[in-house]
Amino acid sequence: MTTFDEREQSFENKFSHDQELEFRIGARRNKLLGLWAAQLLGIHGSDAEGYAKTLAELGTDKMHEDSVVARVLHDFKTRGIDMSEHRLRRHITELTHSARQQLMTEA
């Protein structure tokens, strides 16, 4: 294998690792969001875990983040909880940082 091939393989491995890490961060963030939202919605115990799991399964990329936001905002509106999309997205950004820190300390 040439040096170029080794470098190419190294870049491919890093890309794959980074993609997996971003997926895990997104899934953790969605779970944290689900637990937070469940608390505000008055959902507790295993039902809260189930709600968080549902959000985590909606996906983690930008397109799916919009689905998660829409779902949570709908659930809040249904229960009469005042929450703007801006505030919710700001909280999601904070949870993304928390999820990243959690995963980095676990590694």
N, C-alpha and C positions, 0 to 999 in steps of 0.2 A: 504494500500500500504506500502511495506517495504521500509526501507532506501535505499536498493540496487535498488529497482524499481524506487524510486524517483530520484536517481542519474543517472540511465540509461535514464530516461525520460529527465532529465536536459541535458545530453550529446546529446541526439537526437535532442532536441530543439535548442541547440547551433549549432550543425552541420547544421541543416536546415537553421538557420539564416545566418550562414557564407556562405553557398552555394548561398543563395538569394542575399547577399551583393556582392559576387564575380560576379554574373551574372549582377547585376546592374552596378557595376564598369566597367565591360567589355562593356556593352551596351553604357554607357556614354563615355568611351574611344573611341569606334568606331564612335560615333557621333562627338566627338571633332576632331577625325582624318579626318572624312569626310568633316567637315567644313574647316579644314586647307588645305586638299588636293584640295577641290573645289576652294578655293582662289587661289592656285597656278595654277590650271587648267583654271582659268578665268571664273569660274561658279559663278553666283551671285544670290541673292534673293531666291525665292522659289525653283529654280533649285538646288541651293547649299544645301538647306534643304532636298530636295529629294535625292540628292546624299549621304548626310550624313545618311539619313534614310536607304538607300539601304545597306550601309556598316554596320550599326547597326543590320540590319536583317540577315546579313551573319552569325552571331553567335559570341559567346564570348569565347569559350574554345580554347585550344591550336591548335587543328586541324583547327578550323574555323579561327583562327588568321592567319594561313598560307594562307587561301583563301582571307582574307582581304588584306594581304600584296601583294599577286599575283595580285589582282584586281587593287590596287592602282598603283603598279609598271607598270602594263600594260597600265593603263590610262595615267600615266606620259610619258611612252615611246611613246604612240600614239601622244601625244602633244609635243614631243621633249623636255621634262623636264628631266634634268640629275639628277637622284636619285639612289643611291645604296641601295641594300636591307639592308645593315648594318645601313646606316643613317636612313632609314625609321623605322627599328626596334628600334633603339635608341630613335627616336621621339615617337614611340608607348609606350616605357617604361616611358618616361616623361609624356605622356598623361595619362597613367595609374595612376601615382602618383597624377596628377591634378584631375582626376576623383574621386579618393579615397578621396582626401581632400574636394572636392565639396560636395560629398555625406555625409561625416562626419559632415561638417558644417551645412548641411541642416537638419540633424537629431536632 
